[in-house]
Structures are given as C-alpha cells and as structure tokens.
C-alpha cells in the first residue's frame, strides 16, 4: 500500500507511524489491488484534526476526525474510513 503521511504543525514519531500503517493494512487486506492512502494530521488551536483519503475503485473515501489527542483523532478517522470502505464493498457486491 502506498501511504502518504503528512504532518502540519505536528511531529509524528515512528510508533504512531507504525500504528497507522498497521491499521490501514487491516482495512486494505479486503481488497486485492494497490490502494493509495493519504493521511493528514494537523494541530488546530490545541485540537488535532486527522483526515484520511483512500482511492478505491469507483470511489474516493474521505474521513475526518477532530480530538484533543492526536492518536485518538487518527484512530477515529481510520474507523470512519473503515466503515465507509465496508459500505462501499457491500454496494459493489450487490451490483454484481
């Protein structure tokens, strides 16, 4: 998977980077194709905003979360993206 991790006014350590990769790999195990992902984390007046964009066949999945804790914001955004991805897969299954 091609993961592009962008930090704005935030320092992301290796532990958080590894955690993001691990969680996104779990999502992408469901698809057999290479899926690019872009994760942006920024500090906005003491609150962290994490947004994730996944480019899957037929759709672009975008999820955003805002929390006081950076890791919580990333986790919530990944969970939202996962729910959207599952819904997209279900729709693709019913169309076939």
Secondary structure per residue as TSV (DSSP state, phi and psi in degrees):
chain	resnum	aa	ss	phi	psi
A	1	X	-	360.0	142.6
A	2	X	E	-96.8	107.1
A	3	X	E	-109.4	124.7
A	4	X	E	-111.9	109.8
A	5	X	E	-105.9	117.0
A	6	X	E	-114.6	130.7
A	7	X	E	-118.2	127.2
A	8	X	E	-117.5	117.2
A	9	X	S	60.0	26.4
A	10	X	-	-141.7	146.9
A	11	X	-	-108.8	123.0
A	12	X	-	-104.7	120.4
A	13	X	-	-84.2	173.9
A	14	X	H	-64.6	-33.4
A	15	X	H	-62.3	-46.7
A	16	X	H	-67.3	-40.5
A	17	X	H	-60.6	-44.6
A	18	X	H	-64.2	-38.5
A	19	X	H	-64.3	-42.1
A	20	X	H	-62.5	-46.7
A	21	X	H	-59.4	-44.1
A	22	X	H	-62.3	-44.9
A	23	X	H	-68.2	-38.7
A	24	X	H	-70.6	-33.7
A	25	X	H	-61.3	-38.0
A	26	X	H	-61.7	-39.8
A	27	X	H	-67.6	-44.1
A	28	X	H	-77.6	-8.5
A	29	X	T	-63.6	-22.9
A	30	X	T	-75.9	-18.9
A	31	X	-	-110.3	149.3
A	32	X	S	-95.9	2.2
A	33	X	S	-112.1	160.3
A	34	X	-	-71.4	123.6
A	35	X	-	-120.2	117.9
A	36	X	E	-75.3	143.9
A	37	X	E	-133.5	140.6
A	38	X	E	-125.9	123.6
A	39	X	E	-117.1	126.1
A	40	X	E	-119.0	127.6
A	41	X	E	-122.8	128.9
A	42	X	E	-140.4	154.9
A	43	X	E	-99.2	121.6
A	44	X	E	-124.6	92.1
A	45	X	T	56.2	49.1
A	46	X	T	85.7	-3.6
A	47	X	E	-115.9	144.1
A	48	X	E	-99.5	132.6
A	49	X	E	-114.6	122.5
A	50	X	E	-116.5	129.0
A	51	X	E	-128.2	140.4
A	52	X	E	-125.7	134.2
A	53	X	E	-124.9	121.3
A	54	X	E	-114.6	131.5
A	55	X	E	-102.3	104.1
A	56	X	E	-113.4	164.8
A	57	X	T	-58.6	119.2
A	58	X	T	87.8	-3.1
A	59	X	E	-164.0	155.6
A	60	X	E	-115.1	120.5
A	61	X	E	-97.4	125.5
A	62	X	E	-126.2	128.1
A	63	X	E	-133.6	141.6
A	64	X	E	-137.8	143.0
A	65	X	E	-143.0	149.2
A	66	X	E	-130.7	126.5
A	67	X	E	-144.7	167.4
A	68	X	S	-76.5	-25.0
A	69	X	S	-106.1	133.2
A	70	X	H	-63.0	-44.8
A	71	X	H	-65.3	-39.0
A	72	X	H	-64.6	-39.2
A	73	X	H	-64.6	-42.9
A	74	X	H	-64.8	-45.7
A	75	X	H	-60.6	-43.1
A	76	X	H	-65.5	-41.1
A	77	X	H	-64.2	-39.7
A	78	X	H	-65.1	-40.9
A	79	X	H	-63.3	-40.8
A	80	X	H	-63.6	-43.1
A	81	X	H	-63.6	-38.3
A	82	X	H	-62.8	-44.3
A	83	X	H	-62.4	-42.4
A	84	X	H	-65.1	-38.9
A	85	X	H	-65.3	-42.4
A	86	X	H	-61.1	-43.5
A	87	X	H	-63.2	-40.5
A	88	X	H	-62.3	-43.9
A	89	X	H	-62.3	-41.9
A	90	X	H	-62.2	-40.6
A	91	X	H	-64.7	-40.4
A	92	X	H	-66.1	-35.6
A	93	X	H	-66.3	-41.3
A	94	X	H	-72.5	-26.6
A	95	X	H	-71.8	-25.6
A	96	X	-	-76.6	360.0
